[in-house]
Amino acid sequence: MDIATSIGLLVGIAVLCTLVLMGGDFRMFYDIHAVIIIFGGSFAATLIRFPLSAIIHGLPLGAKYAFTLSRLTARDLVDELARIAEVARKQGPVGLEKIEADDPFLAKGIRYIADGYDLEFIRDNLERDRDNFLMHLTEGSKIYRAIGDCAPAFGMIGTLLGMVQMFSNMSDPSKLGPFMAVALLATLYGALVANLVCLPIADKLHVKVLDEETNRTLIIDGILMIRDAKSPTLVREMLLAYLPEKHRHEEGEPVPA
């Protein structure tokens, strides 16, 4: 689990709940009209912006990866691929059938080598798999950003509607309070949805896209080198180029100045 996402969301909710309870109770901060304006309006605008298939894939995939981390870091992948290269060198492709990888994408590459597929087939399939995955994850980031952009705008629309209704009923003081509540709560809901949930998730997904692109490209290059019977030392040295300088050395090993 990505602890940072979970902690950030929980802390934000805790801060809001504390402020609400210090000034009253939750009932005064709930209005069904404001909920309809924000969530209904944002959903409608998002449907107009994106194809339905992109929303169906992007929303759940984005939510999943916003709260999870890759099973293996880039450094772990370099070590794992070097170990796999050592097995392939000693036992041949058949020896890879016994290897179990935590990363599904890496496991697929290992299976391709063990099954004896040629280099171009492995390259084409893994690159296509990587590109499709990154496309869906990028779509998820764009969808959450679009909702984050829409929510404050619909909060302003809700505010304007509430103000119009309030000024249209100035002769009846009993209606001024509810209409003013719609006006203020719509703005509040829009700001919260955008700045506490959607925009932070969109930014987190953008970071995850970059990380996943690096990791999956690293895996593809490593699998291709193993299929080409490169030595474990060469595999490790070539893949270390993907890592920042400070991460290219084992723990305790001095980093060159």
N, C-alpha and C positions, 0 to 999 in steps of 0.2 A: 504493500500500500504506500502511496505517496503521502507521507505524514504531513508535509507542509500544506498541501491542499486541504486536508481534513482539519488540521489545527486552525488554519486561517479562517475557514468557514465557521467552525465552532466558536472561535473567539469573536468573530463579527456578530454572530447570532447572540452570544452571551452579552456583548456590549449593548446591543439594541434592547434585549430583554431587560437588562438592568436599568437602562434609562427609562423604558416604558413603566416598569414597576415603581421606580422612584417618583413618577409623576402621576400615577393612577393605576389603571389596569388595562388589559389587552382589549377589552370590548370597545373602548373609545378609539382604538386604532384599527378597527375593522369596519369596512364598508363594502357591501357586495357590488355596488355600482362601480367603485374604483377597481375592484378585482376584475370585473368584466371588461372594463375599458383597457386595463394594462395587459392582462393575459390574452383576452380575446383579440384585441387589436394587434398586439405583437405577433401572435400566432398567424393571424390573417396576412399581415404584411410579409412575414417570413415565407408563407406559402406562395405569395406572389413573386418573391425574389428568387426562390430556388425550386427546382423540380422536386416532386414528391419523393422520388427514389433517393435523391440526395439527402433529404430530411430524414427519411427512414433509416438510412445507413449512418448519416453523420451525427445525429443527436445521441444515439446510444453508444456509438464508438467513441465520440468525444467525451461523454460522461465517464466511460470506462477508463480511458487513458488519462483523464484528468486526475483520477484518484488511484492510479496504479503506476508502478515503476517497472522498467524492463527487468526481467529476471537476471540478466547478466549485464554488467557494465562493459564498456569497450575494452578495458584492460582485461577483464575476465574472459572476453571473447578471444583476445589474442592468445592468452594462455591455453584456452580450450582448443583452439584451432591448431596450435603448435603440438599439443598432446595428441590430437587426432592425426596430424601429419606423421607423428612418430609411430602410431599404431599402423597407419597405412604403409609406412616404409618397412616395418618389420613383418607384418602379416598379410599385406596386400589389401585390395578392396574388400575381400571377404571378411577380414577382421573387423571392418567397420560395422558389420551387422549387429555386433554385440554392444555397440556404444549407444548409450541413452543420453540424449541432450535435453536440457531443460528448456531451451529456446526452440519453439516449433519451427521457425524459419531455418535455423541451423540443422535441426533434425531432418528437415526435408532435403537439404543439400547433402547431408551424409548418406541419406537413402539413395539419392541419385548416383553417388559415387559407387556405393555398394552394389547397386543394380547394373552398373556398367554402362551408363548413358554417356554419350560422347560430349566433348567439351562445349560445343555450340548449343546443344540441347539444354545442358545445365545452365549455361549463361542466359539464354533466351528466357527460359521458364522462371529462373530466380529473379531476373531483372523485371520481368512482367509482373510477377507477384509483388515485388518491392514497390513498383510504380503504382500499382492498383491500391495497395495498402496506404501509401503516402497520399494518394489522391483522396481517398475516403477520409483520412485523418485531417487533411487540409480542409476538406468540405465541412467537417465538424467544427473546426476552428472558425471558418467563415460564418457558419450558421449561428454559432453562439455570439460572435461579434455583431452579426446583423440584429439579433434579438436585443443585445446590449445597446445598439444604436436606436432601435425602435422604441424600447420601453420608456426612456425619458421623453421622447416626442409624444407618445400617447399619454404620458403623465401630464404634459402640457395641454393636450387636447381635452383630457378629463378636467383639468383645472378651468379651461375656458368654458366647457359645458356647464360645470358647476356654477361658475360666475354668471353665465347667462340665465340659468334657472333661478339663481338667487335674486338677481336684479329684476327678473320678470315677476317675482312674487314678493316684492318689497311691502306690499299691502298686508301680507300675512306673516307676521314675525315668527310664527311657529315653524315655518318652512325654511327660514334663513339658515338655521343651524345645520340641518341635514345637507343642504346644498353646499354650504361652506365646507362641511366635512368631506364631501365628494371632491371638491376642488383641491383641498390640501392633501388628502390621502392619496389621490391619484398621482400627484407629484412625488409624494413620499414613496409609494410603491414602485414607480418607474425608476427613481434614483437607486433604490435598494436592489431591484432586479438587475439593473445594469452594472452597478459598481461593486456589489458584493458577490454576485454570482456569474453573470454572463461574460462580462469583459475580462475578469480575472481568469476564467476558464479558457476563454479564447487565447489569451496570452500564454497560459500554461501549455495549451495544445500546440501553439507555435513552437515553443521550446521542445516539446516532445517530438514534433515532426523533424526538427533538425537532428535530434539525438537518434531517432529511429532510422533516418536516412544514413547517418554515419555508421550505425551498427550493422544495418543490413548490407550496405555496400562493402563494409569490412568482411562480413560473412561471405558474400559472393566472391570477393577476391581470394579469400582464404580457401574456399571450396574449390575454386578453379585451379589454384596452385597445387592443392592436394591431389586433384584429379590429374594434374600434369606431372605428378610424382616429384615435386620439388622437396628439398630437404627441410626438416623441421626448423633448422636454424634460419634458413632463408625465408621460410613462411613467417616466422616470428619477426625478423628484422624488417621485412616488407610491410607487415601489418602495423608495426609500432609507429610507422609514419602517420597513421590516423590519429594518434594520441598527442595531446600537448606534451611539451618537453618534460615537464615535471612528473608526468605519469608514465614515462617510458622506461623507468628504472624500477627494479625490485625494491621493496621496503628495506631500508638500511643501506642501500647502495648509494654512494655519493652522486649527486647530479652535477654534470660538468658545468663550469661557470660560463 
